[in-house]
C-alpha cells in the first residue's frame, strides 16, 4: 500500500526533505573538505537543515546528517589549520 505524498502534512513532508538534504550535504561536505571554505560552508548548511528537521520531527536521517556534517566541518577546519601553519619554517 503506497502513501500519497500529497496526503501528508506539509510540515512533516518538509521535515523529511530537510533530513534527506542534510544527509546528502553531509556526504558532499566530506568530499568538499579538501577545499576548506567550500566544505565548511556545505557542512554548515547540512547542520542547519538537520536541526530544522529535528525541530519538526525526530528522525534518524536528520541525526545522521548532522553527524556527517559535523565530521565534514571538523575535517575542513583541521585541513585549513594544516594548510595555514604546516608550511612554516
C-alpha positions, 0 to 999 in steps of 0.5 A, spaced: 500 500 500 503 506 497 502 513 501 500 519 497 505 524 498 500 529 497 496 526 503 501 528 508 502 534 512 506 539 509 510 540 515 512 533 516 513 532 508 518 538 509 521 535 515 523 529 511 526 533 505 530 537 510 533 530 513 534 527 506 538 534 504 542 534 510 544 527 509 546 528 502 550 535 504 553 531 509 556 526 504 558 532 499 561 536 505 566 530 506 568 530 499 568 538 499 573 538 505 579 538 501 577 545 499 576 548 506 571 554 505 567 550 500 566 544 505 565 548 511 560 552 508 556 545 505 557 542 512 554 548 515 548 548 511 547 540 512 547 542 520 542 547 519 537 543 515 538 537 520 536 541 526 530 544 522 528 537 521 529 535 528 525 541 530 519 538 526 520 531 527 525 526 530 528 522 525 534 518 524 536 521 517 536 528 520 541 525 526 545 522 521 546 528 517 548 532 522 553 527 524 556 527 517 556 534 517 559 535 523 565 530 521 565 534 514 566 541 518 571 538 523 575 535 517 575 542 513 577 546 519 583 541 521 585 541 513 585 549 513 589 549 520 594 544 516 594 548 510 595 555 514 601 553 519 604 546 516 608 550 511 612 554 516 619 554 517 
